[in-house]
Amino acid sequence: RNLAQEHRDDLGELWRRMEQRDAIFENMRSGSLEEKRRLIWEAMEYQREIEDQLFGLIERHLAKRHRA
């Protein structure tokens, strides 16, 4: 409720990506070493996307505050 409407969609997408990343880690309990390596790589890709989106969101927010 306290989030600016303009950021809700972006934050929702970040939340979904974090859930996907976390689900990958939960699935690592089983499987071969090769499968775990693949899952780690996939989780790291999600993490990079999360960081990029979060940085962009913060940058847009700060730019808007600076203009105001």
MARBA-3410 file (N, C-alpha, C, O; in Angstrom, 1 decimal):
68
0.8,-1.2,0.0,0.0,0.0,0.0,0.8,1.3,0.0,0.4,2.3,-0.6 ~ 2.0,1.2,0.6,2.8,2.4,0.8,3.7,2.7,-0.4,4.3,3.7,-0.5 ~ 3.7,1.8,-1.4,4.5,2.0,-2.6,3.9,2.9,-3.6,2.6,2.9,-3.7 ~ 4.7,3.7,-4.2,4.2,4.6,-5.3,3.6,3.7,-6.4,4.3,2.7,-6.7 ~ 2.5,4.0,-6.9,1.8,3.2,-7.9,2.8,3.0,-9.1,2.7,1.9,-9.7
3.6,3.9,-9.5,4.5,3.8,-10.6,5.5,2.7,-10.4,6.1,2.3,-11.4 ~ 5.8,2.3,-9.2,6.8,1.3,-8.9,6.3,0.0,-8.6,7.0,-1.0,-8.5 ~ 5.0,-0.2,-8.4,4.4,-1.4,-8.0,4.6,-2.5,-9.1,5.0,-3.7,-8.7 ~ 4.4,-2.2,-10.3,4.6,-3.3,-11.4,6.1,-3.7,-11.4,6.4,-4.9,-11.5 ~ 7.0,-2.8,-11.3,8.4,-3.1,-11.3,8.8,-3.9,-10.1,9.5,-4.9,-10.2
8.3,-3.6,-9.0,8.6,-4.3,-7.7,8.0,-5.7,-7.8,8.5,-6.7,-7.3 ~ 6.8,-5.8,-8.4,6.1,-7.1,-8.5,7.0,-8.0,-9.4,7.1,-9.2,-9.1 ~ 7.5,-7.5,-10.5,8.4,-8.3,-11.4,9.6,-8.7,-10.6,10.1,-9.8,-10.8 ~ 10.2,-7.8,-9.8,11.4,-8.2,-9.0,11.0,-9.3,-8.1,11.8,-10.2,-7.9 ~ 9.9,-9.2,-7.4,9.5,-10.2,-6.5,9.3,-11.6,-7.2,9.8,-12.6,-6.7
8.7,-11.6,-8.4,8.6,-12.8,-9.1,9.9,-13.4,-9.5,10.1,-14.6,-9.4 ~ 10.8,-12.6,-9.9,12.2,-13.1,-10.3,12.9,-13.7,-9.0,13.6,-14.7,-9.1 ~ 12.7,-13.0,-7.9,13.4,-13.5,-6.7,12.7,-14.9,-6.3,13.4,-15.8,-5.8 ~ 11.4,-15.0,-6.4,10.8,-16.3,-6.2,11.3,-17.4,-7.1,11.5,-18.5,-6.7 ~ 11.5,-17.0,-8.4,12.0,-18.0,-9.3,13.4,-18.4,-8.9,13.7,-19.6,-9.0
14.2,-17.5,-8.6,15.6,-17.8,-8.2,15.6,-18.6,-6.9,16.3,-19.6,-6.9 ~ 14.8,-18.3,-6.0,14.7,-19.1,-4.7,14.2,-20.5,-5.0,14.7,-21.5,-4.4 ~ 13.3,-20.7,-5.9,12.8,-22.0,-6.3,13.9,-22.9,-6.8,13.9,-24.1,-6.6 ~ 14.8,-22.3,-7.6,15.9,-23.0,-8.2,16.8,-23.5,-7.0,17.1,-24.7,-7.0 ~ 17.0,-22.7,-6.0,17.9,-23.2,-4.9,17.2,-24.3,-4.1,17.8,-25.2,-3.7
15.9,-24.2,-4.0,15.1,-25.2,-3.3,15.2,-26.6,-4.1,15.2,-27.6,-3.4 ~ 15.3,-26.5,-5.4,15.3,-27.7,-6.2,16.7,-28.4,-6.2,16.9,-29.4,-6.8 ~ 17.7,-27.8,-5.6,19.1,-28.3,-5.7,19.3,-29.5,-4.7,20.4,-30.1,-4.8 ~ 18.4,-29.7,-3.9,18.6,-30.8,-2.9,18.7,-32.2,-3.6,19.4,-33.1,-3.1 ~ 18.1,-32.3,-4.7,18.2,-33.6,-5.5,18.9,-33.3,-6.8,19.0,-32.2,-7.3
19.4,-34.4,-7.4,20.0,-34.2,-8.7,21.5,-34.4,-8.6,22.1,-34.5,-7.6 ~ 22.0,-34.6,-9.8,23.5,-34.8,-10.0,24.2,-33.5,-9.8,23.7,-32.4,-9.7 ~ 25.5,-33.7,-9.7,26.4,-32.5,-9.6,26.3,-31.6,-10.9,26.3,-30.4,-10.7 ~ 26.2,-32.2,-12.0,26.0,-31.5,-13.2,24.7,-30.7,-13.2,24.6,-29.5,-13.6 ~ 23.6,-31.3,-12.7,22.3,-30.6,-12.6,22.4,-29.5,-11.7,21.9,-28.4,-11.9
23.1,-29.6,-10.6,23.3,-28.5,-9.6,24.1,-27.4,-10.2,23.8,-26.2,-10.0 ~ 25.1,-27.7,-11.0,25.9,-26.7,-11.7,25.0,-25.9,-12.6,25.1,-24.6,-12.7 ~ 24.2,-26.6,-13.3,23.3,-25.9,-14.3,22.3,-25.0,-13.5,22.0,-23.9,-13.9 ~ 21.8,-25.5,-12.4,20.8,-24.7,-11.6,21.5,-23.5,-11.0,20.9,-22.4,-10.9 ~ 22.7,-23.6,-10.5,23.4,-22.5,-10.0,23.6,-21.4,-11.1,23.4,-20.2,-10.8
24.0,-21.8,-12.2,24.2,-20.9,-13.4,22.8,-20.2,-13.6,22.8,-18.9,-13.8 ~ 21.8,-20.9,-13.7,20.4,-20.3,-13.9,20.1,-19.3,-12.8,19.5,-18.3,-13.1 ~ 20.3,-19.7,-11.6,20.0,-18.8,-10.5,20.8,-17.5,-10.5,20.3,-16.5,-10.2 ~ 22.1,-17.7,-10.9,22.9,-16.5,-11.1,22.4,-15.5,-12.2,22.5,-14.3,-12.0 ~ 21.9,-16.1,-13.2,21.3,-15.3,-14.3,20.1,-14.5,-13.7,20.0,-13.3,-14.0
19.2,-15.2,-13.0,18.1,-14.5,-12.3,18.7,-13.4,-11.4,18.1,-12.3,-11.4 ~ 19.7,-13.7,-10.6,20.3,-12.7,-9.7,20.8,-11.5,-10.4,20.6,-10.3,-10.0 ~ 21.4,-11.7,-11.6,21.9,-10.5,-12.4,20.8,-9.7,-12.9,20.8,-8.4,-12.8 ~ 19.7,-10.3,-13.3,18.5,-9.6,-13.8,17.9,-8.8,-12.7,17.5,-7.7,-12.8 ~ 17.8,-9.4,-11.5,17.2,-8.8,-10.3,18.1,-7.5,-10.0,17.5,-6.4,-9.8
19.4,-7.6,-10.0,20.2,-6.5,-9.6,20.1,-5.4,-10.7,20.0,-4.2,-10.3 ~ 20.0,-5.8,-12.0,19.9,-4.8,-13.0,18.6,-4.0,-12.9,18.5,-2.8,-13.0 ~ 17.5,-4.8,-12.7,16.2,-4.1,-12.6,16.1,-3.3,-11.3,15.5,-2.2,-11.4 ~ 16.7,-3.7,-10.2,16.6,-3.0,-9.0,17.4,-1.7,-9.2,17.0,-0.6,-8.7 ~ 18.6,-1.7,-9.8,19.4,-0.6,-10.0,18.6,0.4,-10.9,18.6,1.6,-10.6
18.0,-0.1,-11.9,17.2,0.8,-12.8,16.1,1.5,-12.1,15.8,2.7,-12.3 ~ 15.4,0.7,-11.2,14.3,1.3,-10.5,14.7,2.4,-9.5,14.1,3.4,-9.4 ~ 15.8,2.1,-8.8,16.4,3.1,-7.9,16.8,4.4,-8.7,16.6,5.5,-8.2 ~ 17.5,4.1,-9.8,17.9,5.3,-10.6,16.8,6.1,-11.1,16.8,7.3,-11.0 ~ 15.7,5.5,-11.6,14.5,6.3,-12.0,13.9,7.0,-10.8,13.5,8.2,-11.0
13.8,6.4,-9.7,13.2,7.0,-8.5,14.0,8.2,-8.1,13.5,9.3,-7.8 ~ 15.3,8.1,-8.0,16.2,9.2,-7.6,16.2,10.3,-8.7,16.2,11.5,-8.3 ~ 16.1,10.0,-9.9,16.1,11.0,-11.0,14.8,11.8,-10.9,14.8,13.0,-11.0 ~ 13.7,11.1,-10.6,12.4,11.8,-10.4,12.4,12.7,-9.2,11.9,13.8,-9.3 ~ 13.0,12.3,-8.1,13.1,13.1,-6.9,14.0,14.3,-7.1,13.7,15.4,-6.6
15.0,14.1,-7.9,16.0,15.2,-8.2,15.3,16.3,-9.0,15.5,17.5,-8.8 ~ 14.4,15.9,-10.0,13.7,16.8,-10.8,12.7,17.6,-10.0,12.3,18.7,-10.3 ~ 12.1,17.0,-9.0,11.0,17.6,-8.2,11.5,18.7,-7.2,10.7,19.3,-6.5
END
